[in-house]
Amino acid sequence: MNDRVAMGVTVDSQTIRVGDQLFLGGQAFTVSDMSVVPRGGRRLEFASGESFTMRAHTVLYATRSVRPTPDATGARSGRPRPR
């Protein structure tokens, strides 16, 4: 059983991860590898063979597969949530 869920996240060159899925030009691209480029950027390699250079201050929306914690799923832990 797969206990992972897809979650929307905002990413930049420091927070992007292998496995993240970006939507560029209406197409989905899954990051398969990346390397550092000058001035804080990242060169992203996609599973499809394309590549994309992300500059240091580029911000994009991505989908990330995560394993949810009990609090993230809305499950009650028996304790009130902090306000």
Protein Blocks (a to p, Z undefined) as FASTA:
>chain_A
ZZbdcddddddfklgcehiacdeehiacddfbdcddehhiacdddfkopacdddfklccd
ddddddddfklnopaehiacdZZ
